[in-house]
Amino acid sequence: MTHRIPVQTQAYACMLGGKDRKTLFIATSGNTMRSGKIEIVQVDIPGAGLP
Protein backbone atom coordinates (compact mmCIF):
# COMPACT_ATOMS: atom_id res chain seq x y z
CA MET A 1 0.00 0.00 0.00
CA THR A 2 1.42 3.38 -0.98
CA HIS A 3 -1.49 5.78 -0.38
CA ARG A 4 -4.74 6.07 1.55
CA ILE A 5 -7.65 8.00 0.07
CA PRO A 6 -10.15 9.35 2.58
CA VAL A 7 -13.83 8.84 1.75
CA GLN A 8 -16.95 10.18 3.44
CA THR A 9 -18.42 6.77 4.39
CA GLN A 10 -17.30 3.14 3.86
CA ALA A 11 -15.65 2.12 0.59
CA TYR A 12 -16.47 -1.34 -0.80
CA ALA A 13 -15.25 -1.27 -4.43
CA CYS A 14 -13.05 0.84 -6.68
CA MET A 15 -11.89 1.01 -10.30
CA LEU A 16 -9.63 3.20 -12.42
CA GLY A 17 -11.22 4.66 -15.52
CA GLY A 18 -11.73 7.82 -17.52
CA LYS A 19 -10.13 8.84 -20.77
CA ASP A 20 -6.57 8.64 -19.41
CA ARG A 21 -7.36 5.91 -16.80
CA LYS A 22 -6.31 8.27 -13.99
CA THR A 23 -9.78 8.68 -12.48
CA LEU A 24 -10.42 6.49 -9.45
CA PHE A 25 -14.11 5.70 -8.94
CA ILE A 26 -14.84 4.56 -5.38
CA ALA A 27 -18.20 3.00 -4.49
CA THR A 28 -19.17 3.94 -0.93
CA SER A 29 -22.16 3.42 1.33
CA GLY A 30 -23.38 4.40 4.75
CA ASN A 31 -26.02 2.96 7.04
CA THR A 32 -29.01 3.33 4.69
CA MET A 33 -29.73 2.16 1.14
CA ARG A 34 -29.96 5.78 -0.07
CA SER A 35 -26.58 6.80 1.30
CA GLY A 36 -24.57 5.00 -1.41
CA LYS A 37 -22.58 7.03 -3.91
CA ILE A 38 -19.58 7.06 -6.22
CA GLU A 39 -16.72 9.23 -5.02
CA ILE A 40 -14.19 10.35 -7.66
CA VAL A 41 -10.48 11.09 -7.18
CA GLN A 42 -7.80 11.96 -9.74
CA VAL A 43 -4.60 9.89 -9.34
CA ASP A 44 -1.06 10.26 -10.70
CA ILE A 45 -0.52 6.77 -12.14
CA PRO A 46 -2.96 5.36 -14.74
CA GLY A 47 -4.52 1.93 -14.62
CA ALA A 48 -3.15 -0.84 -16.84
CA GLY A 49 -5.19 -3.42 -18.70
CA LEU A 50 -8.88 -4.09 -18.32
CA PRO A 51 -10.71 -5.27 -15.22
NUDRENNU-817006 format. One record per atom (N, C-alpha, C, O): x, y, z; atom name; residue in one letter. Coordinates in Angstrom, 3 decimals, always signed. Each point is the difference from the previous one (the first is absolute). Example, Ala and Ser with C-alpha at 12.3 -4.5 7.8 and 13.67 -1.06 7.14 Angstrom:
% NUDRENNU-817006
xx:+13.190 | yy:-5.690 | zz:+7.800 | site:N | code:A
xx:-0.890 | yy:+1.190 | zz:+0.000 | site:CA | code:A
xx:+0.900 | yy:+1.200 | zz:+0.000 | site:C | code:A
xx:+1.036 | yy:-0.019 | zz:+0.665 | site:O | code:A
xx:-1.386 | yy:+1.069 | zz:-1.385 | site:N | code:S
xx:+0.820 | yy:+1.190 | zz:+0.060 | site:CA | code:S
xx:-0.770 | yy:+1.090 | zz:+0.730 | site:C | code:S
xx:+0.509 | yy:+1.108 | zz:+0.169 | site:O | code:S
***
This chain:
% NUDRENNU-817006
xx:+0.845 | yy:-1.157 | zz:+0.000 | site:N | code:M
xx:-0.845 | yy:+1.157 | zz:+0.000 | site:CA | code:M
xx:+0.903 | yy:+1.235 | zz:+0.000 | site:C | code:M
xx:+0.933 | yy:+0.099 | zz:+0.796 | site:O | code:M
xx:-1.223 | yy:+0.834 | zz:-1.694 | site:N | code:T
xx:+0.805 | yy:+1.215 | zz:-0.085 | site:CA | code:T
xx:-0.771 | yy:+1.253 | zz:+0.405 | site:C | code:T
xx:+0.601 | yy:+0.982 | zz:+0.434 | site:O | code:T
xx:-1.931 | yy:-1.008 | zz:-0.571 | site:N | code:H
xx:-0.807 | yy:+1.172 | zz:+0.332 | site:CA | code:H
xx:-1.319 | yy:-0.433 | zz:+0.636 | site:C | code:H
xx:-0.470 | yy:-1.119 | zz:-0.208 | site:O | code:H
xx:-0.107 | yy:+2.013 | zz:+0.975 | site:N | code:R
xx:-1.355 | yy:-0.169 | zz:+0.526 | site:CA | code:R
xx:-0.821 | yy:+1.165 | zz:-0.498 | site:C | code:R
xx:+0.449 | yy:+1.145 | zz:+0.046 | site:O | code:R
xx:-1.643 | yy:-1.424 | zz:-0.519 | site:N | code:I
xx:-0.891 | yy:+1.038 | zz:-0.508 | site:CA | code:I
xx:-1.194 | yy:+0.088 | zz:+0.935 | site:C | code:I
xx:-0.767 | yy:-0.956 | zz:+0.114 | site:O | code:I
xx:+0.599 | yy:+2.083 | zz:+0.553 | site:N | code:P
xx:-1.137 | yy:+0.133 | zz:+0.915 | site:CA | code:P
xx:-1.313 | yy:+0.095 | zz:-0.768 | site:C | code:P
xx:-0.080 | yy:+0.670 | zz:-1.029 | site:O | code:P
xx:-0.948 | yy:-1.348 | zz:+1.539 | site:N | code:V
xx:-1.345 | yy:+0.075 | zz:-0.574 | site:CA | code:V
xx:-0.967 | yy:+0.398 | zz:+1.104 | site:C | code:V
xx:+0.329 | yy:-0.090 | zz:+1.183 | site:O | code:V
xx:-1.527 | yy:+0.531 | zz:-1.570 | site:N | code:Q
xx:-0.951 | yy:+0.499 | zz:+0.974 | site:CA | code:Q
xx:-0.668 | yy:-1.105 | zz:+0.814 | site:C | code:Q
xx:-0.351 | yy:+0.221 | zz:+1.159 | site:O | code:Q
xx:+0.170 | yy:-1.402 | zz:-1.742 | site:N | code:T
xx:-0.626 | yy:-1.116 | zz:+0.720 | site:CA | code:T
xx:+0.887 | yy:-1.231 | zz:-0.167 | site:C | code:T
xx:+1.222 | yy:+0.129 | zz:+0.081 | site:O | code:T
xx:-1.776 | yy:-1.305 | zz:-0.308 | site:N | code:Q
xx:+0.789 | yy:-1.223 | zz:-0.144 | site:CA | code:Q
xx:+0.154 | yy:-0.376 | zz:-1.467 | site:C | code:Q
xx:-0.989 | yy:-0.093 | zz:-0.727 | site:O | code:Q
xx:+2.218 | yy:-0.123 | zz:+0.294 | site:N | code:A
xx:+0.271 | yy:-0.435 | zz:-1.367 | site:CA | code:A
xx:-0.126 | yy:-1.511 | zz:-0.095 | site:C | code:A
xx:+0.434 | yy:-0.719 | zz:+0.900 | site:O | code:A
xx:-1.039 | yy:+0.224 | zz:-2.012 | site:N | code:Y
xx:-0.090 | yy:-1.450 | zz:-0.179 | site:CA | code:Y
xx:+0.447 | yy:-0.455 | zz:-1.377 | site:C | code:Y
xx:+0.109 | yy:-1.205 | zz:-0.225 | site:O | code:Y
xx:+0.155 | yy:+2.112 | zz:-0.707 | site:N | code:A
xx:+0.511 | yy:-0.384 | zz:-1.323 | site:CA | code:A
xx:+0.629 | yy:+1.229 | zz:-0.646 | site:C | code:A
xx:-0.386 | yy:+1.131 | zz:+0.292 | site:O | code:A
xx:+1.359 | yy:-1.363 | zz:-1.174 | site:N | code:C
xx:+0.597 | yy:+1.119 | zz:-0.727 | site:CA | code:C
xx:+0.508 | yy:-0.489 | zz:-1.352 | site:C | code:C
xx:+0.223 | yy:-1.191 | zz:-0.215 | site:O | code:C
xx:-0.045 | yy:+2.168 | zz:-0.700 | site:N | code:M
xx:+0.475 | yy:-0.326 | zz:-1.346 | site:CA | code:M
xx:+0.578 | yy:+1.249 | zz:-0.636 | site:C | code:M
xx:-0.542 | yy:+1.094 | zz:+0.160 | site:O | code:M
xx:+1.654 | yy:-1.255 | zz:-0.889 | site:N | code:L
xx:+0.570 | yy:+1.108 | zz:-0.758 | site:CA | code:L
xx:-0.667 | yy:+0.078 | zz:-1.359 | site:C | code:L
xx:-0.253 | yy:-1.026 | zz:-0.632 | site:O | code:L
xx:-0.031 | yy:+2.230 | zz:+0.183 | site:N | code:G
xx:-0.640 | yy:+0.175 | zz:-1.295 | site:CA | code:G
xx:+0.234 | yy:+1.410 | zz:-0.516 | site:C | code:G
xx:+0.969 | yy:+0.660 | zz:+0.376 | site:O | code:G
xx:-1.859 | yy:-0.210 | zz:-1.234 | site:N | code:G
xx:+0.147 | yy:+1.305 | zz:-0.619 | site:CA | code:G
xx:+0.818 | yy:-0.100 | zz:-1.263 | site:C | code:G
xx:+0.540 | yy:-1.056 | zz:-0.327 | site:O | code:G
xx:-0.454 | yy:+2.156 | zz:-0.375 | site:N | code:K
xx:+0.695 | yy:+0.020 | zz:-1.290 | site:CA | code:K
xx:+1.469 | yy:-0.395 | zz:+0.127 | site:C | code:K
xx:+0.523 | yy:-0.737 | zz:-0.836 | site:O | code:K
xx:+0.139 | yy:+1.226 | zz:+1.879 | site:N | code:D
xx:+1.423 | yy:-0.301 | zz:+0.193 | site:CA | code:D
xx:+0.238 | yy:-1.071 | zz:+1.070 | site:C | code:D
xx:+1.147 | yy:-0.269 | zz:+0.357 | site:O | code:D
xx:-2.211 | yy:-0.340 | zz:+0.154 | site:N | code:R
xx:+0.035 | yy:-1.050 | zz:+1.030 | site:CA | code:R
xx:+0.653 | yy:+0.475 | zz:+1.292 | site:C | code:R
xx:+0.599 | yy:-0.791 | zz:+0.728 | site:O | code:R
xx:-0.720 | yy:+2.108 | zz:-0.443 | site:N | code:K
xx:+0.520 | yy:+0.572 | zz:+1.235 | site:CA | code:K
xx:-1.116 | yy:+0.482 | zz:+0.920 | site:C | code:K
xx:+0.253 | yy:+0.750 | zz:+0.942 | site:O | code:K
xx:-1.471 | yy:-1.172 | zz:-1.208 | site:N | code:T
xx:-1.132 | yy:+0.345 | zz:+0.851 | site:CA | code:T
xx:-0.369 | yy:-1.227 | zz:+0.819 | site:C | code:T
xx:-0.342 | yy:-1.048 | zz:-0.547 | site:O | code:T
xx:+0.415 | yy:+1.190 | zz:+1.862 | site:N | code:L
xx:-0.346 | yy:-1.101 | zz:+0.892 | site:CA | code:L
xx:-1.443 | yy:+0.180 | zz:+0.448 | site:C | code:L
xx:-0.341 | yy:+0.996 | zz:+0.637 | site:O | code:L
xx:-0.503 | yy:-1.964 | zz:-0.973 | site:N | code:F
xx:-1.404 | yy:-0.006 | zz:+0.397 | site:CA | code:F
xx:-0.115 | yy:-0.914 | zz:+1.222 | site:C | code:F
xx:+0.365 | yy:-1.174 | zz:-0.062 | site:O | code:F
xx:-0.869 | yy:+1.711 | zz:+1.163 | site:N | code:I
xx:-0.106 | yy:-0.756 | zz:+1.247 | site:CA | code:I
xx:-1.471 | yy:-0.113 | zz:+0.385 | site:C | code:I
xx:-0.661 | yy:+1.012 | zz:+0.230 | site:O | code:I
xx:+0.150 | yy:-2.233 | zz:-0.159 | site:N | code:A
xx:-1.383 | yy:-0.235 | zz:+0.425 | site:CA | code:A
xx:-0.025 | yy:-0.010 | zz:+1.528 | site:C | code:A
xx:+0.725 | yy:-0.765 | zz:+0.636 | site:O | code:A
xx:-1.570 | yy:+1.624 | zz:-0.053 | site:N | code:T
xx:-0.095 | yy:+0.098 | zz:+1.457 | site:CA | code:T
xx:-1.453 | yy:-0.125 | zz:+0.440 | site:C | code:T
xx:-0.923 | yy:+0.207 | zz:-0.787 | site:O | code:T
xx:+0.739 | yy:-0.549 | zz:+2.052 | site:N | code:S
xx:-1.352 | yy:-0.053 | zz:+0.548 | site:CA | code:S
xx:+0.042 | yy:+0.274 | zz:+1.491 | site:C | code:S
xx:+1.020 | yy:-0.186 | zz:+0.662 | site:O | code:S
xx:-2.157 | yy:+0.633 | zz:-0.156 | site:N | code:G
xx:-0.129 | yy:+0.257 | zz:+1.429 | site:CA | code:G
xx:-0.936 | yy:-1.006 | zz:+0.623 | site:C | code:G
xx:+0.018 | yy:-1.179 | zz:-0.354 | site:O | code:G
xx:-0.839 | yy:+1.640 | zz:+1.284 | site:N | code:N
xx:-0.887 | yy:-0.896 | zz:+0.734 | site:CA | code:N
xx:-1.338 | yy:-0.249 | zz:-0.680 | site:C | code:N
xx:-0.715 | yy:-0.924 | zz:+0.389 | site:O | code:N
xx:+0.352 | yy:+1.720 | zz:-1.394 | site:N | code:T
xx:-1.287 | yy:-0.181 | zz:-0.667 | site:CA | code:T
xx:+0.214 | yy:-0.297 | zz:-1.472 | site:C | code:T
xx:+1.077 | yy:+0.247 | zz:-0.541 | site:O | code:T
xx:-2.109 | yy:-0.781 | zz:-0.109 | site:N | code:M
xx:+0.098 | yy:-0.330 | zz:-1.430 | site:CA | code:M
xx:+0.193 | yy:+1.251 | zz:-0.847 | site:C | code:M
xx:+0.629 | yy:-0.072 | zz:-1.055 | site:O | code:M
xx:-1.147 | yy:+1.204 | zz:+1.483 | site:N | code:R
xx:+0.092 | yy:+1.234 | zz:-0.787 | site:CA | code:R
xx:+1.284 | yy:+0.784 | zz:+0.239 | site:C | code:R
xx:+0.188 | yy:+1.067 | zz:-0.586 | site:O | code:R
xx:+0.681 | yy:-1.570 | zz:+1.421 | site:N | code:S
xx:+1.226 | yy:+0.734 | zz:+0.295 | site:CA | code:S
xx:+1.164 | yy:-0.411 | zz:-0.908 | site:C | code:S
xx:+1.092 | yy:+0.554 | zz:+0.125 | site:O | code:S
xx:-1.299 | yy:-1.500 | zz:-1.024 | site:N | code:G
xx:+1.055 | yy:-0.438 | zz:-0.903 | site:CA | code:G
xx:+0.316 | yy:+1.040 | zz:-1.052 | site:C | code:G
xx:-0.883 | yy:+0.731 | zz:-0.450 | site:O | code:G
xx:+2.155 | yy:-0.665 | zz:+0.055 | site:N | code:K
xx:+0.401 | yy:+0.927 | zz:-1.054 | site:CA | code:K
xx:+1.333 | yy:-0.429 | zz:-0.593 | site:C | code:K
xx:+0.665 | yy:-0.900 | zz:+0.513 | site:O | code:K
xx:-0.287 | yy:+1.557 | zz:-1.601 | site:N | code:I
xx:+1.297 | yy:-0.206 | zz:-0.632 | site:CA | code:I
xx:+0.835 | yy:+1.248 | zz:+0.280 | site:C | code:I
xx:-0.367 | yy:+1.103 | zz:-0.404 | site:O | code:I
xx:+1.471 | yy:-1.280 | zz:+1.083 | site:N | code:E
xx:+0.919 | yy:+1.105 | zz:+0.241 | site:CA | code:E
xx:+1.107 | yy:-0.078 | zz:-1.048 | site:C | code:E
xx:+0.426 | yy:-1.093 | zz:-0.373 | site:O | code:E
xx:+0.038 | yy:+2.241 | zz:-0.101 | site:N | code:I
xx:+0.954 | yy:+0.050 | zz:-1.112 | site:CA | code:I
xx:+1.253 | yy:+0.747 | zz:+0.439 | site:C | code:I
xx:-0.079 | yy:+1.073 | zz:+0.598 | site:O | code:I
xx:+1.252 | yy:-1.663 | zz:-0.908 | site:N | code:V
xx:+1.289 | yy:+0.585 | zz:+0.349 | site:CA | code:V
xx:+0.920 | yy:-0.121 | zz:-1.208 | site:C | code:V
xx:+0.022 | yy:-1.040 | zz:-0.659 | site:O | code:V
xx:+0.736 | yy:+2.088 | zz:+0.362 | site:N | code:Q
xx:+1.004 | yy:-0.063 | zz:-1.053 | site:CA | code:Q
xx:+1.297 | yy:-0.532 | zz:+0.607 | site:C | code:Q
xx:+0.400 | yy:+0.431 | zz:+1.082 | site:O | code:Q
xx:+0.258 | yy:-1.363 | zz:-1.772 | site:N | code:V
xx:+1.239 | yy:-0.607 | zz:+0.486 | site:CA | code:V
xx:+1.137 | yy:+0.291 | zz:-0.972 | site:C | code:V
xx:-0.239 | yy:+0.424 | zz:-1.131 | site:O | code:V
xx:+1.470 | yy:-0.651 | zz:+1.569 | site:N | code:D
xx:+1.176 | yy:+0.307 | zz:-0.831 | site:CA | code:D
xx:+0.352 | yy:-1.101 | zz:-0.990 | site:C | code:D
xx:+0.484 | yy:+0.281 | zz:-1.097 | site:O | code:D
xx:-0.722 | yy:-1.532 | zz:+1.476 | site:N | code:I
xx:+0.428 | yy:-1.139 | zz:-0.828 | site:CA | code:I
xx:-1.221 | yy:-0.659 | zz:-0.617 | site:C | code:I
xx:-0.918 | yy:-0.374 | zz:+0.730 | site:O | code:I
xx:+0.873 | yy:+0.218 | zz:-2.057 | site:N | code:P
xx:-1.175 | yy:-0.591 | zz:-0.653 | site:CA | code:P
xx:-0.107 | yy:-1.494 | zz:+0.225 | site:C | code:P
xx:+0.980 | yy:-0.673 | zz:+0.321 | site:O | code:P
xx:-2.191 | yy:+0.169 | zz:-0.496 | site:N | code:G
xx:-0.246 | yy:-1.433 | zz:+0.069 | site:CA | code:G
xx:+0.578 | yy:-0.689 | zz:-1.222 | site:C | code:G
xx:+0.211 | yy:+0.633 | zz:-1.035 | site:O | code:G
xx:+0.048 | yy:-1.932 | zz:+1.151 | site:N | code:A
xx:+0.539 | yy:-0.782 | zz:-1.113 | site:CA | code:A
xx:-0.928 | yy:-1.172 | zz:-0.267 | site:C | code:A
xx:-0.464 | yy:-0.647 | zz:+0.939 | site:O | code:A
xx:+0.192 | yy:+0.370 | zz:-2.184 | site:N | code:G
xx:-0.845 | yy:-1.130 | zz:-0.352 | site:CA | code:G
xx:-1.465 | yy:+0.275 | zz:+0.255 | site:C | code:G
xx:-0.398 | yy:+1.129 | zz:+0.289 | site:O | code:G
xx:-0.391 | yy:-2.170 | zz:-0.400 | site:N | code:L
xx:-1.440 | yy:+0.098 | zz:+0.236 | site:CA | code:L
xx:-0.367 | yy:-0.823 | zz:+1.226 | site:C | code:L
xx:+0.680 | yy:-0.972 | zz:+0.327 | site:O | code:L
xx:-1.766 | yy:+1.368 | zz:+0.357 | site:N | code:P
xx:-0.376 | yy:-0.759 | zz:+1.196 | site:CA | code:P
xx:-0.463 | yy:-1.406 | zz:-0.328 | site:C | code:P
xx:-0.350 | yy:-0.761 | zz:+0.903 | site:O | code:P
***
